[in-house]
Amino acid sequence: MGIAWAIVLVLVLLIGWASNLFGLPGNWLNVAAAAVYAFLIPAGQRLSMGWLVVAVILVLAILGELIEWIAGALGVAKTGGSRRGAVLALVGSMIGGIVGAFVGIPIPLVGPVIGILLFASLGALVGAVIGEKSKGQDWSASFQVGHGAFWGRLMGTLGKILFGLFIVAVAVAALLLE
């Protein structure tokens, strides 16, 4: 029975990790899944996970969120963008990520990932441009903010995905080593 629960945990962790691509809180899903698993499977049993591992996963999730937030905010702020531009960049990146997943489907495995990253970043660009333009900025200044939002979102998402991968690796290592 322990092996079945461990397999379910790993599948949930992989789904959580992949949901980061869509701008969803996948790392937080993974923190919750690890906590529930640690609660249900007592320490000392085969394939158990201790609370220290859950704490490490929590710290990794926080770091992933900080990286994503700081990169996105810096991308807009460095170019003089407004709060409205930053918010619309976030909304645009979520919409773009969903669209990108479907656009990339014809290319197996990597197509959706590349589509999500590219379209989420393009969505951030469009959202920031709309946000800045609605505040009366000229097209050139609006596009500069959008350009910053594009790169900020891309780097932030890659950072969050990397920390999500660390979360999965720590959890799997804990299952195998404890």
N, C-alpha and C positions, 0 to 999 in steps of 0.2 A: 504493500500500500504506500510505503514511503517513496518508492520510485515514481509512482503515479503522481503524487503531490509535487515531487521535484520537477517532473516533466511539465506539469501544469504551470508551476512557477516560472520555469524558463520560457515557456510559450508566452505567458503574460508579460514577462520582462521584455521579450523581443517585440511584442505588439506595442508596449509602452515606448520602447526605444524608437520604433518606426513612426509612431504618432508624433514624435518631435518634428519630423519633416513637415507636417501639416500645421505647425505652430500650436499644436495641442500640448497640454501639460503631461507628456509621457513620462518624464522623470519622476513626477509626483505620483503617478500611477504605480511606478516601480517601487517607490518608497513605501506606499501603502501595501503593495503586494508582499514585499519583504517583511514588513511588520506583521501582517496577518500570518504569513508562513512561520515566522519566529514564534508567534503566539500559539499556533496550532501544533507545531512539531517541537516538542520539548528538547531543550539542549541536551546533548549527550547521546541522542539517538542518531542512528545512521542517517545521513543526508539532512541533518539539522542545520539551523542558522542561528547564531547567537545575536544578542541585542547589540553587541559592539559592531557587528557587521551592518546591522540596520542603521546604527548611528553614522557609520562611514558612508553608507549609501545616502543618508539624509544630507550630510555635508557635501557630497558630490552633486546632489540635486541642487542645493543652494548655490554652489559655485557655477554650475551650468546656467542657472537662471540669471545670476549676476553678470556672467560673461555676455549672455544674449542681450540683457537689458542695457548694459554699458555700451556694447558695440552698436546697438541700434540707436541709442540716445546720442552717442558721439557722432555717428554718421549724420544725423540731422543737425545737431548742435554746432558741429564744426563748420557747417556751411551757413549758419545764421538762421536755421529753421525755427518755426514756431511750435508751440505745443499742439496746435491743431494739425500742423503738417506731420508731426510725429505720430499722433493718434491715427490719422488717416493712412499713414505709411504702414502702421501695424495692421489695420483693417485690410488694406490692400494686399499685404503680404499673406494674410490668411486666405483670402479669396484666391489670390494667385497660386498659392500652394495647392489648393484643391483642384483648380483648373489644370495646373501643371501635372498632377498625378494622372489625369485622364489623357492629356496630350502625349505624355511619354509612354503610354501603355504599349504601342506597337513595337517598342524596342524592349525585349525581355530584360528583366532585372534592373539594369541601370537606367533605362528610359524613364520610368516614373521618378526615380530619385533625382536625376538631372532635371527633369521637367519641374518637379516640386521646387528644387532650389532656385532654378532660373526664374520660374514664374512667380515665386514668392518674392524674390528680389525685385522683379519687374513690377509686381503689385505694390511693393513699398515705394518704388520710384513714382508710379502713377499717383498713389495716394498722397505722397508728399507734395507733388506738383499741384494736385487739386487743392490741397490744404493751403498751400502758399498762394496760389492764384486767387483763391477765394478771399484772401486777406489783402488783396490788391497788389501783390508783387508782380513784377514784370516776368515774362516768360523765361528770360535768361536766369534770373535769380531763383525762380521756382524750379527750373531744371537743375540748377546747381544743388539745391536742397534735395531734390529727388535723387540725384546722382549719389549724394552722401548717404541717403536712406538705403539705396540699392546696396552699396558696399557694406554699410553697417549691418543691414539685415542678413546679408550673405555670410559675413564673418561671424555674426552672433549665432546664427543657426548652425553653422559648422562647429562652433565652440560648444553649443548645447548638445549637439549630436555626439561629439567626442566625449563629453562628460557622461552622456547616456550610455555610451559604449563601455566606459569605465565602470558604470553601475552594474551593467550586465556581467562584465568580467569579474568584478568583486563578488557578486552574488554566486556565480557559477563556481568560482574558486572556493568560496566558503562551503558550498554544498559538497564539493569533492574532497575538501581537506578536513572538514570537521567530522 
